[in-house]
Amino acid sequence: MTDQGRNVRARLPFMIRSNPKSGYVADWDDLPEWQRETDADIFDAIEARST
C-alpha cells in the first residue's frame, strides 16, 4: 500500500463519522498483519478501478 493509501485509511473514518471507534483509527503499524493485507488489497482494487 502506498503512503497515499495509508493516509486515506487514516482519514476516512473521520470523514464518515465525527467520533469513530478506536479500532477504526488504529495506526497502520498497530494493525494485525491480516488486517493490513486486507486493507491493502481493498485499496489496490479501488485504485485500479479508478485509473
Backbone as CSV, one residue per row, in Angstrom:
resi,resn,N_x,N_y,N_z,CA_x,CA_y,CA_z,C_x,C_y,C_z
1,MET,0.853,-1.177,0.000,0.000,0.000,0.000,0.892,1.231,0.000
2,THR,0.483,2.185,-0.750,1.247,3.419,-0.849,1.019,4.304,0.371
3,ASP,1.861,5.302,0.511,1.654,6.277,1.596,0.305,6.969,1.429
4,GLN,-0.085,7.203,0.179,-1.383,7.828,-0.070,-2.504,6.935,0.463
5,GLY,-2.391,5.634,0.256,-3.394,4.707,0.767,-3.462,4.712,2.280
6,ARG,-2.316,4.769,2.914,-2.292,4.836,4.381,-2.952,6.127,4.876
7,ASN,-2.707,7.224,4.167,-3.316,8.499,4.562,-4.831,8.458,4.407
8,VAL,-5.288,7.859,3.321,-6.736,7.737,3.118,-7.332,6.876,4.215
9,ARG,-6.688,5.764,4.539,-7.193,4.873,5.572,-7.258,5.584,6.924
10,ALA,-6.304,6.446,7.185,-6.268,7.150,8.460,-7.353,8.226,8.550
11,ARG,-7.689,8.862,7.426,-8.658,9.961,7.448,-10.090,9.529,7.208
12,LEU,-10.292,8.429,6.502,-11.628,8.023,6.093,-12.617,7.874,7.250
13,PRO,-12.260,7.235,8.351,-13.253,7.118,9.436,-13.753,8.463,9.948
14,PHE,-12.901,9.476,9.936,-13.307,10.800,10.399,-14.189,11.507,9.378
15,MET,-14.055,11.112,8.115,-14.900,11.683,7.078,-16.310,11.103,7.165
16,ILE,-16.412,9.871,7.629,-17.701,9.184,7.711,-18.396,9.470,9.039
17,ARG,-17.635,9.487,10.116,-18.193,9.689,11.457,-17.397,10.770,12.183
18,SER,-18.066,11.529,13.000,-17.356,12.574,13.734,-16.568,12.001,14.911
19,ASN,-16.986,10.851,15.434,-16.318,10.241,16.580,-16.209,8.724,16.358
20,PRO,-15.300,8.276,15.471,-15.219,6.849,15.155,-14.652,6.031,16.317
21,LYS,-14.959,4.728,16.316,-14.425,3.819,17.329,-12.902,3.757,17.207
22,SER,-12.235,3.505,18.304,-10.769,3.492,18.295,-10.216,2.437,17.342
23,GLY,-10.909,1.328,17.185,-10.441,0.294,16.265,-10.436,0.733,14.813
24,TYR,-11.263,1.726,14.483,-11.324,2.225,13.113,-10.167,3.150,12.780
25,VAL,-9.516,3.677,13.780,-8.471,4.673,13.535,-7.106,4.242,14.081
26,ALA,-6.916,2.957,14.233,-5.630,2.448,14.717,-4.533,2.789,13.712
27,ASP,-3.340,3.065,14.195,-2.207,3.305,13.316,-1.914,2.052,12.502
28,TRP,-1.423,2.268,11.312,-1.123,1.160,10.396,-0.236,0.114,11.070
29,ASP,0.804,0.560,11.740,1.747,-0.360,12.377,1.132,-1.130,13.544
30,ASP,0.025,-0.622,14.090,-0.643,-1.287,15.206,-1.646,-2.343,14.756
31,LEU,-1.954,-2.377,13.464,-2.923,-3.348,12.954,-2.284,-4.728,12.844
32,PRO,-3.083,-5.785,13.030,-2.552,-7.127,12.798,-2.223,-7.304,11.310
33,GLU,-1.305,-8.194,11.011,-0.855,-8.409,9.631,-2.020,-8.710,8.686
34,TRP,-2.959,-9.550,9.121,-4.077,-9.917,8.234,-4.909,-8.695,7.867
35,GLN,-5.053,-7.761,8.793,-5.860,-6.576,8.508,-5.119,-5.620,7.578
36,ARG,-3.812,-5.510,7.751,-3.022,-4.671,6.830,-3.109,-5.227,5.414
37,GLU,-2.998,-6.560,5.280,-3.076,-7.180,3.956,-4.452,-6.967,3.326
38,THR,-5.493,-7.134,4.129,-6.854,-6.936,3.626,-7.077,-5.493,3.212
39,ASP,-6.674,-4.558,4.046,-6.839,-3.140,3.718,-6.055,-2.773,2.462
40,ALA,-4.855,-3.310,2.336,-4.038,-3.031,1.153,-4.697,-3.591,-0.102
41,ASP,-5.260,-4.794,-0.018,-5.947,-5.394,-1.170,-7.162,-4.563,-1.578
42,ILE,-7.917,-4.110,-0.597,-9.098,-3.284,-0.883,-8.671,-1.977,-1.538
43,PHE,-7.665,-1.321,-0.979,-7.191,-0.060,-1.552,-6.694,-0.265,-2.977
44,ASP,-5.915,-1.335,-3.208,-5.389,-1.604,-4.540,-6.514,-1.833,-5.551
45,ALA,-7.574,-2.541,-5.144,-8.700,-2.797,-6.034,-9.429,-1.496,-6.376
46,ILE,-9.622,-0.652,-5.397,-10.289,0.638,-5.629,-9.416,1.513,-6.532
47,GLU,-8.133,1.549,-6.249,-7.218,2.363,-7.046,-7.178,1.873,-8.496
48,ALA,-7.192,0.563,-8.702,-7.139,0.003,-10.060,-8.386,0.364,-10.861
49,ARG,-9.525,0.407,-10.195,-10.772,0.745,-10.895,-10.882,2.230,-11.199
50,SER,-10.173,3.037,-10.460,-10.304,4.478,-10.657,-9.307,5.038,-11.653
51,THR,-8.420,4.201,-12.156,-7.434,4.699,-13.127,-7.736,4.208,-14.515
